[in-house]
Amino acid sequence: MDPSFRVRPGTLEDIPAITRHRVGMMLEMGLATPDQCAVYDPEFHVFVQREILAGNFRSFIAETESGQVVSGGAVYIVPWPGNPSDRLQKRVFIINVFTEPEFRRLGIARTVVAAMVDWCRAQGFHSVRLMASDGGRPLYQSMGFFPTHEMKLEL
């Protein structure tokens, strides 16, 4: 397989691929059933469109030279009160990182994540957060990401 690809900013026209990747990620991680994803798919599509237009969602798309979308991820920006050492009143998260199975282990996800981190740095963010799947954790750790003290309570 020819691993030639490029990473480019996503557009509104990429929303079907962005949605397909999110649903694929949810299914692979066991976070949803196919029936749940069938209901979620159009809701996420509307969410992404709204958040792209609001400037809060920036996607990064990896495609082959022929234009086939093979991987992607997104940066999602949310309001945040900041703190004395980081007064920027917003926080950034990397979400939705997914590579089509036949294109894995070629360095594509690493390139997508690096592009997102570079973008976050250029925007003045002091840190970036993400939630890692078991399969993605080694990649993120190799890029300098580390676990934090975040905790969760299911309600």
PASETI-713093 format. One record per residue (C-alpha): x, y, z. Coordinates in steps of 0.2 Angstrom, whole numbers, plus 5000, padded with zeros to 4 digits. Each point is the difference from the previous one (the first is absolute). Layout:
<pts>
XYZ ...
</pts>
This chain:
<pts>
500050005000 500650174996 500150105016 500050174991 498850125008 499850185005 499150085015 498950154996 498750105010 498349935000 498550094992 498149995001 500149884986 501049885011 498749985013 499449834993 501849935002 500250085017 498449925006 500449834992 501750015010 499150045016 498849874998 501449874996 500950065015 498549975011 499749834993 501849945002 500150065018 498449925004 499250165006 498449984989 499149874990 499650014982 498250055004 500650145012 501150064986 498750014987 499050125011 501650095005 500750034983 498850144994 500150085017 501950014999 499950064982 499050155006 501150035015 501650004989 499250124988 499550125013 501650005009 501150024984 498950154996 500350075018 501949984999 500149875014 500349844989 501549994989 500249844991 501649934992 499849874986 501349884993 499749954982 500949904987 500650084984 498449944992 498950105013 499549855010 499750055018 501049875011 500250085017 499650165009 499750085017 499450175007 500450135012 498550065011 500150165009 498950035016 499850155011 501149985016 500350115015 501949984999 501150025015 501450115006 501449914990 498949984984 498850144999 499349964982 498249985003 499749854989 500749825000 500349894985 499749824998 500649884986 498549894995 499549884987 501749934995 499649854989 500949914985 499249884988 500649835005 500949964984 501050165002 500649975018 501849985005 500650124987 500350155010 498550094994 499150035017 501750065007 500150134986 498250055003 500250025019 501750104997 499150124989 498650025013 501350035014 501050124988 498350104997 499650015019 501850065003 499850144987 498450055007 500850035017 499349865010 501149945014 499449825000 498849884991 499049865007 499349844992 499249845006 501049854993 499449834995 501149855005 500649994983 500450184998 500950025017 501749954994 500050124986 499550145011 501349965014 501349994986 499550184995 500250065018 498249995007 499949945018 498649955011 499250135012 499050005016 498350014991 498649905008 498349964994 498349965009 498649924989 498450085005 
</pts>
